[in-house]
């Protein structure tokens, strides 16, 4: 089945609460980033409706928390439902997010990987002591209702990063996608009716102050938020007032360090993809490169050649490799960072200007002759822009890489993996990959940042435990 943006615009999406339509009286515009124009509306929940929504989720919690076998089966069923609806969901993702259809399908496949990982994960109590005199055991109990708030870059995949462990742990969820990309998540809510027990997964949408009200509401006991550091601070402050648990996956300004022994021709394509995947709109993408002075010029040319060769187009067009930036605000930020670098003496070796067409199209841009004083190096661009900075010594490289308020992911590149691994331990980041960027972003590994990049981790058993409270059960020996 081949769908278009017009087909997506004709689909009427609904809020799903308690397994059925939830009535709303207002709506908000959704913009197609390939045109820059409104192409449909989405239903908007208002903060005064949250009492009913969260009460529905809390009512479903009592039975859901008690049947782990059922929870595992439901996660598998969700994955199957996404697979079976992949054409529809991918088209909606492309229309509202901008990514090419192939990338939208990849996003869905990653979402199902996370669901199946948690469905298969063995979760057992931890027995500390069990003898004739004493029994001691640690169990992990679900928290209750979870508020999950997701961003616009990977609407479905990052939703499943939260939904899969939260549901597997026995919680119920109220999920709100970004108002820039509400449609695919709402469609998923419709698709999952009858797959997930009523009230266990409730999917709503709406502009602010809906997200703030979800954080402040007294029923949810956990907030899982992925988004900007600025908003994450507000989430932390609001949640603290009610002592809610939080996981905050926030911004990143992720460095890649290339040592003097790197084979530029061999690594350029992988480094390029590490920077420009999803048009650079990835929290853990390469956002600044530190290249040894011996290889820097060759690297700039190799990356620039790739950047000049790729096709940037509407995600529905066959052969499109990169789509538009998702929204006007992000497009304007990307443009301002490139303009600032240009005014201050940087050398733009590829890209550098928006495409002359409707929509938020900005080609992959490589920037040379920059240093840590440039905004494009200091700030998270979250778009198709890559500055390249020269260094002379390994200590210099690490010092520059660590000179940031962010510390999410990083990578070190060398023909000697042992040398690279030793240097990686000196880098401030929650994950550091060797000779690839983002190689540690897997469902079984913890993902989280240091400094301004967040609080807590997602994924793996650690991510599941973040949706629980530990309880000790102790007493006389049971032998």
N, C-alpha and C positions, 0 to 999 in steps of 0.2 A: 504494500500500500504506500503510495507516494502522496504526501501531504504538502501543502504550501502555507505561506503566512496567511493567505486569505482563508484557507480552511481552518487554521487555528483561530483566526478572528471570529469565525462563525460558531465556534464551540462555546456553549454557555457553561462556565465552570461555577461550582457551588461550594459553599462552606460545608464541611462534614463534621458533625458533632453527634456522638452517640450512634454512629453508623447510618445517619440519614441527613438530608438537607437541613440546614440551619438558616432560618429566615434572617435577612438583613435588609435594611431600608436605604442603604447608601452604597456607593461604589467609587472606585478611583480609576484613573487612566493608567493604561499600560502602553509603553512606547516601544515600537520596533526600532532597535538601534541601527538597523540597516537603512532606515529612512529618516530617523529622527522625529517621526510623527506618531501620534496616538493611533493604535490599530484596534484596540478593544478596551473593555473595562473589566475590572475584577470586583467581586462583592467585598464590602468592607464591614468587618465587625467593629463595633464601638466598645470602648472600655466598660460601659455600663452593662454589656452583655456577658462579661467574663464570669460573673457569679454563676450563671447558669452553666457555662461551658466547663468551668473548673469543678463544679459540683458533679456534673456528669462524669468527668474523669475520675473523681474521687469515689463515686459510687461503683465504678467498674474495678477499682483497685482491689477490693476485698477478695474476690474470687480469682482474679488474674494472678495475684502474688503467690498463690498456693499450688500451682500446677506447672512445674518446670518443664515436664515433657511436652505439655501443650504449648508452652511458650517457644520451645525449640522448633516445634512443627510449624507454628505460625510464622516464625522468621523465615523458614524455608518456603512457606507458601507465599509470603510477600515477595521473595526473590523470584519465584516462578511467575507471579502476576506481573512483575516489572518486565521480565523477559517476554511474556506474552503480549505486552502492550508497548513494546519498545519503539515501534514505528510511530505510534501516536505521541508518546512522550518525547521522543527525540525531536519531532517536528515542533512541538510546543517549546522545547528548550531553545531550539535554533531561532524561533520567531521572537522570543522574549529576551534571550540572553545574547544572541548574536553568533555563537560558535557554529562552525560548519557541522552539517548533519553527521558526518562521520565521527567528529569529536563528541557530539551529543550522544551517539550510540556508545562510544567508549565510556562516557560518564556513567551511563546506565549500567554497563557491565561492571564497572568498579563498585557501584552501589550494591549490586547483587553479591559481589565478592565479600563485602563487609557483612551483609546479612547472613550468608552461608558460613562465614567464619564464626560468628557468634552462635549460630544454630548448632554448630559442631563442637564448640568449646566445652570442655569438661570443667564443671564447677563443683568443687567438693568442699565440705567443711574442713577446717584445719584442726586436727586433733593434736593437742599439746602433750597431754598425758592421759594414759588409759591403763590403769593397773588396779590391783585389789584395794588400794587405799584411796585413790583419787582419780576423778575423770575431769578433764579440762578440754574444752573445745571452743573454737572461734568460728562463728558463722557470719555471713554477710546478709543483712536484711534490706529489702528495698526501702527507699525513702518515702514513696507515696506518689504524688503527682509531680511531674517535671515540666517546667517551661523550657521549650527548645526554640531558639531563635537563630535562623540561618541566613547566610549572605547570598549575594547574587552571582557569584562566579561559578559555583558548582551547586545549583539548588537541590538536586536530588541526591547526589553523592554525599555532600556534607550533611544533609538531613539524615541519611542512614548512618553516618558516623555517630549520631546522637540516638536515633530511634532504636537501632539494633541493640546496643548494650543496655539502654534504659529499659526496653521491653524485656530483654532476656533476664535482667536482674529482678524483674517483677514489678516495675513501676508502670504507671500509665502516663501518657504524654499529651500535651497540647503543643502543637508545632505551628510556628508562624514563619513563613518565608519572607525574604526581602520584598518590599513593595515594588522594586524594579522587576522582580521575576516571580510573581505569585502563581502563574498559571499551571506550570507543570506539577507543582506541589499540590495544588488544588485538584488537578486531574488525578493525581495519584490517590488522593483521599477518596475520590469517587470509585476508582478502580478497586480499592481495597475494602469496599463495603462488602460484608459477607466473608471476607478473607480474615480480617482481624475482628475479634469480638467487639461488639458495640461499646463505645466509650473508652476503649483502651488506647486508640490513637485518634486524636481529634485534630483536624487541620483547618486552620483559620487564616485570614489575611486581613490586611488593613494598614494604612499609613500611621505614623506616630500621631498621638501618643499611645498607640496600642501596645507596642513592645514594652514601653516603660510601665504600663499598667500591668502587663503580664509578670514583670519582675517584682512589682510592689504588692501584687495580690497575696492575701494571706494563705491561700490553700496550697500552692506549690511549695515543695520543700527543697527543690533544686532548680537552678537556672543553668542551662548549658547554652552558651552564646559564642558564636563565631562572627567576627566583624572587626571594625576599626578599634584601635586603642582608645581613641577619644570616647566612643560610645561604651567600650568595655569598662572604662573608669566609672561611668555613670551607673552601669549595671552593678558593679562591685559595691558602690556606695549604697544604692537602693536595697540590694539584697542583704547587706550587712545590718540594716535596720531591723530585719526580721530574722537575722542569723541563718539565712538560707545558705545551703551549700552552693558553690559556683564552680563551673569550669569555664575559663575564658581563653579562647584561642583567638589571638589578636594579630596585630600587624607584624611584618617582618621586613628587614632591609638586608637581604641575605647575600653574603659574600661568597665568591668563588676565588680561590687562590691557585694560580698556575705557576709552578716552579720552573726553574730554568732548563730542566731536562725534559719538558713536555714536548711530544711530537704534535705540533700544532695541526697539521693536516689530519692526524688520526682522531683528534678530540673535538675539532671545531663544530661538527654537526651535533654531537651530543651536548656540548656546552650551549649551542644556539637553542636547541630544544629545551634545555633546562631553564633558559631565560625567557623564551617566548611561547612556551606552551600556554594555550588558552589566551593568547595575545598578551602574555605577561601578567595576566590577572589571576595570579596564584600566590597565596600568602607565602609559600615556600619557594618561589621561583628565584633564580639568580637575579639579583637587582644591582649588583656592582661586582666588577671583575678586577682583581689585583693580579697583574701579569708581570713576571720578572722582565726587567728591561731588555734582557737578551732575546726574548721572544715576543715582546709586546707589539712591535710593528707588524710582524707576520700574523699575529693573532687578530689584530684590528682588520687587516685586509681580508683574512679568511672569513671572519664573521660578517664583514660588510658584503662580501661576494654572495654569501648565502642570503643575507637580508634583501639584497637587490633582486634575487632570483625568485622569491616566493610570491605566491598570488594572494592578494588581499581582496576579498569580495564578499558579497552577500552569502551567508552560510548556506542558502538553498541552491547556490550556483555550483554546478559540477566543477570540480577542480579547485574550489576555494580551499586554501590552506589556513588562512586566518580571516576571521570576520571583523566586525567593528568593535571598538571599545563599547562597553555595555551601556553607559549612560552619559549624559551631557556633563555632569559634574566631574566625572573621572576623565572624560575627554579633555575638558578645559584644564584640569590639573596636569595631565600629560603634556599638553601644548605649552603650558606656562613653564614647566620644568625644562623643556627643550629650548624654548625662547630664552630663558634665563642663562642656560649654558652657552648658547650662541652669542648672546650679548657680552658674556664675560670671557670670550676668547677660546672657547672649546672648538674642536674641529668635528663637524658632522660628516661622517663618512658614508652613511646610508640613511635613507629616510629623511626625517627632519621637519616635514611639513604634512599637515592633513591632506588627504586626497581630495581632489576637486570634484566632489559629488555630494549628494544628500547622505545623511547618516553620519555616524561618529567613527569614520574610518581614518586610522593613523597607521602608516606602514612601520614595520620593524626598523628601529632607529639605533644606530651605533654612534657613540660619542667618544672621541679621543681628546687628549690634552685636558684632562680634568684632574681635580684633586679633592680632598675632603672638605674644602671650603665651598664647593659647588652644591647648590640645592639638590641637583639630580643625584648626587652621591649621598648626601646627608638624609634625604627624605625617601620615603617609600613611594615610588612612582606608580606601582600596581598597574602597569600598562606596558606597551611595546617599546620600551626604551632601555638601553643598556650602556652605562658608562664604563670605560676601561681606564684603570689607574695603574701607573707603573710603580714598581718597587725594586729595591736593590738587594736587600737581605731578608732572610726568613723572619727575623725579629721585626723588621720594618713591616712586612706583610701582615703578620699577626697583630701588630699594634694598630695598623690602619683598619684591619677587619673588625677588631674589637672596639674600635672607637665609634660606637653606636649605642643608642638607647634600646635598640632591638636586638634580639638574639634567638631567632627561630630555627632556621636551618643554615647550613653552609656546606661547602665542598672544598676538598684539596686535591689537586691534580699533579701527578708525577709519574715518571716511568718506573719509579721505585716505590711500590706500595708501602713498604716498611717505613721509608722516609716520610711519606704522606701521612700515614697513621700516627706517627710520632708528633707531627705538626698539628694534626687534627685535634689532639687532646688539649692543645693550647688555645683553641678557638672557642669563643663564647657562643654557644648555640645548643639548642635542645637535641639536634641531630646534625651530624657531620658525615657526609658521604665521601668515599674515595673514588676518584676517576669517573664519577657520574654525579649529577645533582638530583637530589630527591630520591636516591636509591633506597633510603630507609623508610619511605612512606608506604608502609604495608599494614594490613589489618592486625597482624600479630605483634607489631612493635609500637611502643609508646610514642605519641606525637604531641609535643608541647614545647613551649618556649621559655626563655629566661628573660629577665629584665622586663621591658615593656611589651614583650611578645605574648604574655599571658600568664595564667595561673592554672595549674593542674595539667593533666594529660588526657588525651583521647586514645582509643584503640588498645588492643591487647587486653589481657586480664586486668591491667591497671585501669584502663578506661571503664571496664565493667564495674570494678570496685568503686569507682568514683560516683556511681549511682546507688551506692549502698552505705549503710552504717554497720560497723562491726559490733557484734554482741558476743560476750563471753558467757558460756554455759559451763558451770563447774559444780561439782558435788562429790559425794562418796563414790568410791570405786564401783564399777558395774560388772566386774569380772565375777 
